[in-house]
Amino acid sequence: MEINLQAHRCPTAQILMNRALEAFMASEATELVISTIEPSLLRNTEARLAGLDLKAEVASVHSREISDKDLQIWQERFDEDDYGDVKNVVTIAVSKAV
């Protein structure tokens, strides 16, 4: 299962992550991949998993620079204020506990 939060920042990014985690835990998928530019979302994801005692964990985290393609897509949907101060897209992989 995969969700790209694009240039959404908190609180919208948090709300979308919460919904994705709920759908993921209710599904038969074994992995949820979240892509985000929100710097606090990794910490928030870990806290959400622990706080709700969900049987899942952050399995890996990767970071890459924001690409021209990302910027092109975001320019149509977001204000530059949403992404102008961010340099990286972080990908968080959440796996269900076995």
WONOR-V880219 format. One record per backbone hydrogen bond with DSSP energy under -1.0 kcal/mol. CO is the residue of the C=O (numbers start at 1). NH is the residue of the N-H. E is the energy in kcal/mol with one decimal. If there is no record, write none. Layout:
BEGIN
co = {CO CO}
nh = {NH NH}
e = {E E}
END
This chain:
BEGIN
co = {1 3 5 9 11 12 13 14 15 16 17 18 19 20 21 22 30 32 33 34 35 36 38 40 41 42 43 44 45 46 47 48 49 54 55 57 60 62 64 67 68 69 70 71 74 79 80 83 87 89 90 91 92 93 93 94 95}
nh = {33 35 8 13 15 16 17 18 19 20 21 22 23 24 25 26 96 94 3 92 5 90 41 44 45 46 47 48 49 50 51 52 54 56 97 95 93 91 89 71 72 73 74 75 78 82 84 86 66 64 36 62 34 59 60 32 57}
e = {-2.4 -2.5 -2.6 -1.7 -2.3 -2.6 -2.3 -2.6 -2.2 -2.3 -2.7 -2.2 -2.4 -2.7 -2.8 -1.5 -1.9 -3.3 -2.9 -3.1 -3.0 -3.3 -1.6 -2.5 -2.7 -2.5 -2.3 -2.4 -2.5 -2.1 -3.3 -2.0 -2.0 -2.2 -2.7 -2.8 -2.8 -3.4 -3.0 -2.2 -2.3 -2.1 -2.7 -2.4 -3.2 -2.0 -2.9 -1.6 -2.3 -2.1 -2.4 -2.4 -2.9 -2.9 -1.4 -2.8 -2.5}
END
